[in-house]
Amino acid sequence: MCDHRGTLINDPVLLPLTEDEYWLSIADSDIMLWSRGIAAERGYDVFVHEPDVSPLAIQGPKAVDVVSHLFGDWVRDLKYFGHRETELNGIPLNVARSGWSKQGGYELYLKDGLRGGELWDLVKEAGKPYDIGLGTPNYVERLESGLVSYGADTDDLSNPYEIGLGKFVSLDRDDDFIGKEALTKIHAESIKRQFVGYLIEGAPLATGNQHKLPVKNDEAHVGFVSASAWSPRVKSNIGIGLVETQFSEPGTKITIQTDTAVGDLGAVVSKLPFDIPG
C-alpha cells in the first residue's frame, strides 16, 4: 500500500472473503485509520473496523504436513496467498497459505478469540510427530532470503520499485488508485536507490541493528544497512538495505559505519537472495 507520493505505508495481505467483506492483515502501521480516512473522503459506503480475528502461523519445511494432518490434503493445493474458510473441531477459521518465511507455511486466522487456547493445543498435538516447536520469525534466514520488512528495511521515502516489488505495480489499470500518478513518474524516471545484500567483513556480528547503519563510498553517504547478522550458512556477516543505484552492482566495495566500538567495516554489495554453499 502506498500513499499519494508513491511511498510505501504498509505491506498487508489482502483476503477477500465475500463480495462485500475484505480483510487486510497488516504490518506495523495504523492502516485502519488510513482506510477510514480514504473511505470518508471518497464517499465509500463501507464500515472499516478490526474484527475478532487472530492469526496463528505454522511455518517451516514441515508446515504443509502439519496443516494437512489437521485439515486434509486440500491445503496442499492452496496457491500462495490463497485462503479458504473452514473449521477445526467447530472452531471457525480461515486457512491461508502465507507467512514471513522463505520456506513457506500457513496462517490460521482464528475467528473466535475465546477458543485460542483450544486451537493452540490442537496444533501442538498435530505437530508432535514432526517435532513442532515454538518460535519467532527466523531473523538470519529472512536476511539470507532478502525478505523485506516494512518499517525495518524501508524509510519515509521508500517506494515499491526500490525494494523489488515493482512487478506487482500495474500502472496500466483504468482506475485511479492511490499513488498512481506518483508511481508512474517514479517508473518513468527510474529509481535512485536499490534494495541489496551486503557481505560484511570482520568478526561475527550480533543479530540485529538498533537502527539503520550508514553506508559510505569514500566519505559520501550512499545508503544504509537496515539489518545484519552472522550467517552460519553463508559463512559471513551479511546485511540488507538500500543503496544508491550507482553503487548497487554486486561486487561494489563500500564501508559500513557502525555505532559500536567495532568501528567502520568493509563490505561488498551482493545479489539477493544470498548464495548458500552446498
C-alpha positions as CSV (number, residue, x, y, z in Angstrom):
1,M,0.0,0.0,0.0
2,C,1.3,3.4,-1.0
3,D,0.4,7.0,-0.1
4,H,-0.2,9.7,-2.7
5,R,3.6,10.2,-3.0
6,G,4.1,6.6,-4.1
7,T,5.7,5.9,-0.7
8,L,5.2,2.6,1.0
9,I,3.0,2.8,4.1
10,N,2.3,-1.0,4.6
11,D,2.7,-4.4,3.1
12,P,-0.5,-6.2,4.1
13,V,-2.0,-9.4,2.9
14,L,-5.4,-8.9,1.3
15,L,-8.0,-11.6,1.9
16,P,-11.3,-11.2,0.0
17,L,-13.9,-13.3,1.9
18,T,-17.1,-12.3,0.1
19,E,-18.2,-9.7,-2.4
20,D,-18.6,-7.2,0.4
21,E,-16.1,-8.3,3.1
22,Y,-12.3,-8.0,2.9
23,W,-9.6,-8.4,5.4
24,L,-6.3,-6.5,5.5
25,S,-3.7,-8.5,7.5
26,I,-1.3,-5.6,8.2
27,A,2.3,-4.9,9.2
28,D,3.3,-2.3,11.8
29,S,1.4,0.8,11.0
30,D,-2.2,2.0,11.6
31,I,-3.9,1.2,8.3
32,M,-7.3,1.2,9.9
33,L,-7.2,5.0,10.4
34,W,-5.8,5.5,6.9
35,S,-8.6,3.3,5.4
36,R,-11.3,5.1,7.4
37,G,-9.9,8.5,6.1
38,I,-9.8,7.3,2.5
39,A,-13.3,5.8,2.7
40,A,-14.8,9.0,4.2
41,E,-13.1,11.4,1.7
42,R,-14.1,9.3,-1.3
43,G,-17.6,8.7,-0.1
44,Y,-17.5,4.9,0.1
45,D,-20.3,3.0,1.7
46,V,-18.1,0.8,3.9
47,F,-17.6,0.1,7.6
48,V,-13.9,-0.1,8.5
49,H,-13.2,-1.9,11.8
50,E,-11.0,-4.6,13.4
51,P,-12.8,-7.9,13.6
52,D,-12.2,-10.6,16.3
53,V,-9.6,-12.4,14.2
54,S,-6.1,-13.6,15.4
55,P,-3.6,-15.3,13.1
56,L,-1.6,-18.3,14.2
57,A,1.4,-19.0,12.0
58,I,2.7,-22.5,11.2
59,Q,6.0,-22.1,9.3
60,G,8.9,-24.2,8.1
61,P,9.7,-27.2,5.9
62,K,7.2,-29.5,7.6
63,A,4.4,-26.9,7.9
64,V,2.4,-28.4,4.9
65,D,2.5,-31.9,6.6
66,V,1.2,-30.5,9.9
67,V,-1.6,-28.4,8.4
68,S,-2.7,-31.3,6.0
69,H,-2.8,-33.5,9.1
70,L,-5.2,-31.0,10.7
71,F,-7.4,-30.1,7.7
72,G,-6.8,-32.6,4.9
73,D,-4.8,-32.7,1.7
74,W,-6.7,-29.8,0.1
75,V,-4.4,-27.4,1.9
76,R,-1.5,-28.6,-0.4
77,D,-3.4,-27.2,-3.4
78,L,-3.8,-23.7,-2.0
79,K,-1.8,-21.2,-4.0
80,Y,0.5,-18.8,-2.2
81,F,-1.7,-16.1,-0.6
82,G,-4.7,-18.3,-1.3
83,H,-7.1,-19.0,1.5
84,R,-10.2,-20.9,2.4
85,E,-12.9,-20.6,5.1
86,T,-13.2,-23.8,7.2
87,E,-13.4,-25.1,10.8
88,L,-11.5,-27.4,13.1
89,N,-13.5,-29.2,15.8
90,G,-16.1,-26.5,15.4
91,I,-13.5,-23.6,15.7
92,P,-14.2,-21.1,12.9
93,L,-11.1,-20.4,10.9
94,N,-9.7,-19.1,7.6
95,V,-6.7,-21.0,6.4
96,A,-4.2,-19.0,4.3
97,R,-1.0,-20.1,2.6
98,S,1.2,-17.3,3.6
99,G,3.7,-16.2,6.3
100,W,7.0,-14.5,6.8
101,S,9.3,-17.3,5.8
102,K,11.2,-18.4,2.7
103,Q,10.2,-21.9,3.4
104,G,6.5,-21.1,3.3
105,G,3.7,-22.1,5.5
106,Y,0.3,-21.3,6.6
107,E,-1.6,-18.8,8.8
108,L,-4.7,-19.9,10.7
109,Y,-7.0,-16.9,11.1
110,L,-9.0,-17.7,14.3
111,K,-12.4,-16.1,14.2
112,D,-13.4,-16.7,17.8
113,G,-11.0,-15.2,20.3
114,L,-12.4,-17.4,23.2
115,R,-11.1,-20.6,21.5
116,G,-7.4,-19.6,21.1
117,G,-6.2,-22.0,23.7
118,E,-8.1,-24.9,22.2
119,L,-6.7,-24.2,18.8
120,W,-3.2,-23.9,20.2
121,D,-3.5,-27.3,21.8
122,L,-4.8,-29.0,18.6
123,V,-1.9,-27.6,16.5
124,K,0.6,-28.6,19.2
125,E,-0.7,-32.2,19.3
126,A,-0.8,-32.5,15.4
127,G,2.8,-31.2,15.3
128,K,4.3,-33.7,17.7
129,P,5.2,-36.3,15.1
130,Y,7.0,-33.5,13.2
131,D,8.9,-32.2,16.2
132,I,7.0,-28.9,16.2
133,G,8.3,-26.1,18.4
134,L,7.6,-22.5,19.4
135,G,9.4,-19.8,17.6
136,T,9.6,-16.4,16.1
137,P,10.5,-15.4,12.6
138,N,14.0,-16.6,11.8
139,Y,16.0,-13.4,11.6
140,V,19.0,-14.8,9.9
141,E,17.0,-16.8,7.3
142,R,15.0,-13.7,6.4
143,L,18.3,-11.9,5.7
144,E,19.6,-14.8,3.6
145,S,16.3,-14.8,1.7
146,G,16.2,-11.0,1.2
147,L,12.7,-10.8,2.7
148,V,11.7,-7.2,3.2
149,S,10.2,-6.0,6.5
150,Y,8.1,-2.8,6.3
151,G,9.5,-0.1,8.6
152,A,12.7,-2.0,9.4
153,D,14.0,-2.1,5.8
154,T,12.1,0.9,4.5
155,D,12.2,4.6,5.3
156,D,9.8,7.5,4.7
157,L,10.9,7.8,1.1
158,S,10.9,4.1,0.0
159,N,8.7,3.1,-2.9
160,P,7.9,-0.4,-4.3
161,Y,10.4,-0.2,-7.2
162,E,13.3,0.3,-4.9
163,I,12.7,-2.8,-2.8
164,G,11.9,-5.1,-5.6
165,L,8.1,-5.0,-5.6
166,G,7.7,-3.2,-8.9
167,K,6.4,-6.3,-10.7
168,F,3.3,-6.0,-8.5
169,V,2.5,-2.5,-9.6
170,S,0.0,-2.3,-12.5
171,L,0.2,1.2,-13.9
172,D,-2.0,0.3,-16.9
173,R,-5.1,-0.1,-14.8
174,D,-8.0,2.2,-15.6
175,D,-8.8,3.0,-12.0
176,D,-7.0,5.9,-10.3
177,F,-5.6,4.1,-7.3
178,I,-3.8,6.0,-4.6
179,G,-0.2,6.8,-5.6
180,K,-0.8,6.0,-9.3
181,E,0.4,9.4,-10.6
182,A,3.5,9.4,-8.4
183,L,4.4,5.8,-9.2
184,T,4.0,6.5,-12.9
185,K,6.5,9.3,-12.6
186,I,8.9,7.2,-10.5
187,H,8.8,4.4,-13.0
188,A,9.4,6.7,-15.9
189,E,12.4,8.4,-14.3
190,S,13.9,5.1,-12.9
191,I,14.8,4.5,-9.3
192,K,17.6,6.3,-7.4
193,R,18.1,3.5,-4.8
194,Q,18.1,-0.3,-4.8
195,F,17.5,-2.9,-2.2
196,V,20.6,-5.1,-2.0
197,G,22.5,-7.5,0.2
198,Y,25.9,-6.9,1.8
199,L,28.7,-9.3,2.6
200,I,30.4,-7.7,5.6
201,E,33.9,-8.2,6.9
202,G,35.0,-8.7,10.5
203,A,34.2,-11.0,13.4
204,P,30.7,-12.4,13.7
205,L,28.2,-9.7,14.4
206,A,25.4,-9.9,17.0
207,T,22.0,-10.4,15.5
208,G,20.1,-7.2,14.7
209,N,20.7,-3.5,14.5
210,Q,19.5,-0.9,16.9
211,H,19.0,1.5,14.0
212,K,19.9,1.8,10.3
213,L,23.7,1.9,9.8
214,P,25.1,4.4,7.3
215,V,26.8,3.1,4.1
216,K,29.6,5.2,2.7
217,N,31.6,5.2,-0.6
218,D,34.7,7.1,0.3
219,E,33.3,9.8,2.5
220,A,29.9,10.2,0.8
221,H,26.8,8.7,2.5
222,V,25.2,6.5,-0.2
223,G,22.7,4.3,1.7
224,F,22.1,2.2,4.8
225,V,22.2,-1.3,6.3
226,S,18.8,-2.0,7.8
227,A,19.6,-5.4,9.3
228,S,22.7,-7.5,9.7
229,A,23.9,-10.7,11.4
230,W,26.4,-13.6,11.2
231,S,25.1,-16.3,8.8
232,P,26.4,-19.8,9.5
233,R,25.2,-20.9,6.1
234,V,26.8,-18.1,4.1
235,K,29.8,-18.2,6.4
236,S,29.9,-14.5,6.6
237,N,28.4,-11.5,8.2
238,I,25.5,-10.4,6.0
239,G,23.2,-7.5,5.8
240,I,20.4,-5.9,3.7
241,G,19.5,-2.4,2.9
242,L,19.0,0.4,0.4
243,V,21.9,1.9,-1.5
244,E,22.1,4.5,-4.3
245,T,21.7,2.7,-7.7
246,Q,25.2,3.6,-9.0
247,F,26.6,1.6,-6.1
248,S,24.2,-1.4,-6.3
249,E,26.1,-3.6,-8.6
250,P,27.2,-6.9,-6.9
251,G,30.9,-6.7,-6.1
252,T,30.9,-3.0,-5.4
253,K,33.0,-2.2,-2.3
254,I,31.5,0.1,0.3
255,T,32.1,0.9,4.0
256,I,29.6,0.5,6.8
257,Q,29.7,2.9,9.7
258,T,28.7,1.1,12.9
259,D,27.5,2.5,16.2
260,T,29.8,0.3,18.3
261,A,33.5,0.1,19.3
262,V,34.0,-2.2,16.2
263,G,34.2,1.0,14.1
264,D,33.8,1.0,10.4
265,L,33.5,-2.3,8.5
266,G,34.4,-3.1,4.9
267,A,31.6,-4.7,2.8
268,V,30.8,-5.8,-0.7
269,V,27.4,-5.5,-2.3
270,S,25.7,-8.8,-3.0
271,K,22.7,-10.0,-5.0
272,L,19.6,-11.3,-3.2
273,P,18.9,-13.9,-2.1
274,F,22.4,-14.7,-0.9
275,D,24.2,-17.8,-2.3
276,I,24.1,-20.7,0.2
277,P,27.1,-23.1,-0.3
278,G,26.1,-26.7,-0.9
